[in-house]
Amino acid sequence: MSVLILFNQDLITREQATIDIEDRGYQFGDGVYEVIRIYNGSFFELEAHLERLERSASEIKISLPFTQKEIQEKIEQLAAANRLHSGHVYMQVTRGVAPRNHPFPAKSDPVLVAYTKEYEKEPSRAPGKAIFMEDIRWLRCDIKSLNLLGNVLAKQSATEQNVDEAIFHRGDLVTEGSSTNVFIVKNNILYTHPANNFILEGITRRVILSVASELGIQIKEEAFTKQELLESDEVFISSTTQEARPIVEVDGRQIGNGKEGEITSSLHAKFVSRLS
């Protein structure tokens, strides 16, 4: 069976898809995207992802080409056509095709593209390692835009140093990971950076905060320093693909006892319980 992609309103094969060389997503990164997890054939937090997509598009003045309900129907059809059981759907919307010029075109039709990825095995959440990196990205990290070069370069630096993530900081304050949100635990209190323009408010982050509340864990959404992270009892990162993954070493320094912490483990177990 040929794997299909969604191109605007049509399901077509990848070989049939073409992107114009003057698509503003290609030339300017002028667009937004989402990655939506599928467990056992069902989307996880689909509505929240679509709401974030619409918000991101609105923040850069793109009108989505379809309603949230229509997009939901289309990607559900895509996942069903590709018989996706475990994996994710990647979806992006660009401003569309126009002669290359920095200002917005007077008229362009947004372009929607989505495709599926099947997981042969579940992404690892084995205890990982990280490095610190100065966060020199723009100041609208709350927009899930296609402009990811700063994140890509940070992740590449982490890869070259044989660690799993780069943890950004602005001055001394930790913000987020190159593709994750960052949490610490100290004295049984859960800390994470507030959801403002310095971080992307992850959908998994929201769910983790929700399950932490259900478990009676005290939560503080406030910025913490690099030193506070290094001296914390537990560190973990969260994302659509990694869920809640423990980080046991940062910049070569062991975190806590060097193993996944009890609160991280309980949060992940409670998170997984929401999947059934």
Secondary structure as GFF3:
##gff-version 3
##sequence-region A 1 276
A	DSSP	beta_strand	4	7	.	.	.	ID=ss1
A	DSSP	beta_strand	10	13	.	.	.	ID=ss2
A	DSSP	three_ten_helix	14	16	.	.	.	ID=ss3
A	DSSP	alpha_helix	24	28	.	.	.	ID=ss4
A	DSSP	beta_strand	31	39	.	.	.	ID=ss5
A	DSSP	beta_strand	42	43	.	.	.	ID=ss6
A	DSSP	alpha_helix	46	59	.	.	.	ID=ss7
A	DSSP	alpha_helix	68	81	.	.	.	ID=ss8
A	DSSP	beta_strand	87	94	.	.	.	ID=ss9
A	DSSP	beta_strand	111	118	.	.	.	ID=ss10
A	DSSP	beta_strand	128	134	.	.	.	ID=ss11
A	DSSP	alpha_helix	149	160	.	.	.	ID=ss12
A	DSSP	beta_strand	165	170	.	.	.	ID=ss13
A	DSSP	beta_strand	173	177	.	.	.	ID=ss14
A	DSSP	beta_strand	181	186	.	.	.	ID=ss15
A	DSSP	beta_strand	189	192	.	.	.	ID=ss16
A	DSSP	alpha_helix	203	214	.	.	.	ID=ss17
A	DSSP	beta_strand	218	221	.	.	.	ID=ss18
A	DSSP	alpha_helix	226	230	.	.	.	ID=ss19
A	DSSP	beta_strand	234	239	.	.	.	ID=ss20
A	DSSP	beta_strand	243	250	.	.	.	ID=ss21
A	DSSP	beta_strand	253	254	.	.	.	ID=ss22
A	DSSP	alpha_helix	262	273	.	.	.	ID=ss23
###
